[in-house]
Amino acid sequence: MNAPIGLESAVRPAVVRIGAPGGGYDRLSGRGPAFWGSGFFVAPGWVLTCAHVVDKGGAGVWRGERAIGIMIGNPDKAEVLTGELAFGLPAPEDPEAPRPSSPWRLPDLALVRVPEATDPDCLWLSDRSVFGPAEVGLYGWIPGAVKDEPLYFPGLGTATGGSAGGGSDSPVILSGSQLVEGCSGGPVVDVRRGAVIAVSKAKGRGPGPAIATPVTGLRRLCDAGPAGSAVLHEVLSAHDRHHLRRYHGFGASWPRLHARLGAASGEPAHGFTAERRAQLYALFAELEPPSGAGQVLGLAAEARDLVLQSSYTLRDQDPRSWREGAGLLYDPRDGRTPEDGPARDLALEAVVLYAAMIHAALARPGRPGASGRPGAPGVPGAPGTSACADTLTHLRAWIETTAVTLANDVIRARVPDILDGRGPAPADRAATRADVRVEIDLDLYGAGGHTWRVLLQRGTGDEQTLSPVAQSREEVPRERLEEEIREALSIALDQCDVDEHVAAVEFMLPRPLFDLPVDRWRARPYDPVDPFNPHTLPLGQRRLVVVRDRMRKDQGPTPEWRARAAGVAEGPLHAVPLRREVPEHGHDAPSPEGGQAAYGRLLAAPAGAVPVYCSRTGGGPGQRAMAAALTAGHAVALWRHTDGGHADCTDFHERADAMLSEARAAEHLPERIRTLRNGNADEEATDPGTAWARHIVLLYDPPHRPPRDGPLREPPLIHRPSA
C-alpha cells in the first residue's frame, strides 16, 4: 500500500514536536526530557495532541501556564512557539501528585492554544462518526540517532474499530507500521479520504497492535460543560474557515487534495464535492452550534427519510456539530453493505435538505438574528444578530444555488418550502421526540450484580418504539450502577434533548432496587465550579423521573393493571395507605396487616386510589406491601427511599393525599414531583412546605406493549478500555 501522491507532503508541515518551552526546547535532542511527543495543527492557533504528552510538562501545564513548547518544521530551521493547555481529556484528579505507571485513560486528548500561530498548515479533521477498516498514514516525530537531529516518521497501516456505538472512547486499533516512541499525539490519516480519523496514543506491547483515539473523542469536551462546548465550537469553526480560505487562496489546500482523491476513486463531479463541502462547512462555522446530538440526528434523519424510499438506519451516534450531521448523510460508509447507505448521487440531495432544515430551525421567528431572507433585518440589540442574519442569508444562497443542480425534481421542489418554514413544523415532529428508558435486571443468582441497558423510547402504548443505545457487558454491583450507566445515559439524553424538549427518564427497576435514589443520579459528573450546569444537575431536578416495575415487563399486562391505569388516568386521585396501620400507629404497630389482607384491601380500593408509604419499599414490610399493590394492578404509587426511623408518617400521608387531590390525574404527577424535589434540593435550606417529600419516589407504570417495530436489535456493549 502506498499513500496517494501529495498526501504525505500535505501532512508533514502540520505535524509538530511538543516539549519544554524556551531555551530547553531550543536544544531538543529528541532523546532528552525536553522532547515530549508529537502533535498537529487542526486550526490556526490550535494544536491537537495527547493528554499524556503535555502532562510531561508537570502541574504548570494543567494550571494553564504558557508551559508548552511547539516546534514547527525541520530541526535545523524550526520555528519555536509557546502554547497553553486549553483542555485535557481526562485531566488528572491532582495535577501536583505523582502519576501512576498505568496508561492514561481514554480519550487521552489535549487541545493546546498557540496564539502566535496565525496561519499554519492545518490538517483536515474527519466529519465521520464511525470509522470502519481503513488504510491509514501514521505520522509523528521520533528521537534521532544523532544528537539534535530528531526524525520525522511516516508510516502506513490499517485502522479498525473506533465505533461510536461503544462510546466516543472506543479506541482505534492500528496494525502495519509499528509506532515508535515519540509518535504519541501524531495524526492517523485515512489515506483514501484525506482526513484525520484518530490521534496516535500508544504503541503495542511487543508485536501487538498500537492504539489511537478517534477524533470523535473530542466530543467529550461537551461533557465539561459550556466552557468545553465553547472550545470545541471555536476549534471546529476555525478549522473550517481556514480550509475554505486556503481553498480560495494559494499554496497547500486540503479541499483541492480531496478533489483529486475523489476523482481517483470515481466520485461524481456533480455530487457533494470537496468544494461544496468546504463552502458549506465554513458557513456552518458561523452559525450557533446545535443544542445537542438530538438536534443534529433529528434533522439528519428527516433529510435522509425525504431522500430515500427505503431508509437506511443512522446508527446511534453522538454528533455535536453541524458538519458531523452532514457526514452522516454523504459518507456513512462504516463497514456496512453498500445498500445500507445512500447512493452517491443522492448524497447531495440529502445534504441540501439537511442544510435547509438547519436554516429553517435557526431562522424561526423569535430567535436572535432569525431572518435568513435577503435584506431582512434581524432582532435589534441581540448579541451577534447582524452576523447571524448575514450568515443565514449566505447559507440560504448556497442552498438555493446548489438546489438548482439537483436532478430529482421532487426533492428540488421541497427546498423552498423548507427554507420558508412550510416544511414539517416542530410540533409536527412530536412523534419523533424521544425520552430515555433505563432497564436494570434482577440479580438472579444472588451474586450482587445487575445487567442493564439504555434505550430511546418514542410514543406510548401501541405506538411505542424502542431503540437501544448501550447495554452492560457484565454484571455490575448495585453501588456502581450510576457510574457504569452514566456515559450511556449522557449519550441518550443528548440525542433526546431537541429544541424545547427536555427528555424524561424512566427507570425500569427490579423490586429490590425500588429505593435506588435514581432521581439524584447525574448524567455527567458534578462540577463545583459550575453547580447549575444543566448537564450535571441531578436528574430529578431538571427532568421528569419515574420508576417502573421490571417484573411486569416479563409478566405482561393484566386486566387489573389496565383498569387501575385507566382509573388514575381519568382521576380524581386520592391516597390509600400501602400499609394500613402506618399512618396512625407508625412502623412499630403491634398488629401489622398481613400480606393477603393488604392485597384484598388494595384490590378493592377505588379506581383513583394511589398507594402511599412514608418509607422504603425495596425490602422488608414495605416490599411485601408493594408486591400486593402491584398484583392488585396499581399503576401509580408514592413512597420515600428513606429508613423507617422517622415520626412524620401521618403528616406524609396527609400531605401526599392533598397533593394527589390537587393533581387530579396521573399525567400531572411527574411535574409535581419534580417541583417537590427542587424544593428539597438545598440540604441546609429546605422549603418547609416541601420538606415532607424529601427522598420521594414516584411509580408511574401504565401498561406497556412490545415495540411495534419488532424485536430489538443487539445494542452496543459498553466497555472501558484500560488504555
Secondary structure, DSSP 8 states (H G I E B T S, - for coil): ----TTHHHHHGGGEEEEE--HHHHHT--SSSTTEEEEEEEEETTEEEE-HHHHGGG-HHHHTT-S-EEEEES-GGG-EEEEEEEEEEES--S-TTS---SS---TT-EEEEE-TT-SS-----B---S---SEEEEEEEEE--SSTT--EEEEEEEEEEE--GGG-TT--EEEEES---TT-TT-EEEETTTTEEEEEEEE--STTS-EEEEEGGGGGGGGGG-HHHHHHHHHHHHHHHHHHHHHHHSSS--HHHHHHHHHHHTT--TTSS-HHHHHHHHHHHHTS---SSHHHHHHHHHHHHHHH-SS-----S----SHHHHHHHHH---SSS-GGGS--HHHHHHHHHHHHHHHHHHHTSTTSTT---STT----TT-TTHHHHHHHHHHHHHHHHHHHTT-S-HHHHHHHHHHHTT-S--GGGGGGG--EEEEEE---TTSSSEE-EEEEEEES-GGG-EEEEEEEESS-EEGGGHHHHHHHHHHHHHHHH-BTTB---EEEEE-GGGTT--GGG--SS---TTSTT-TTTS-HHHHS-EEEEEHHHHHH---HHHHHHHHHHHH---EEEESSTTHHHH-TT-SS---HHHHHHHHHSS-TTEEEE-SS--SSHHHHHHHHHHHHTT--EEEEESS-S--S-HHHHHHHHHHHHHHH-SGGGHHHHHHHHHHHT--TTS--TTTGGGTTEEEEE-------TT-S-----EE-----
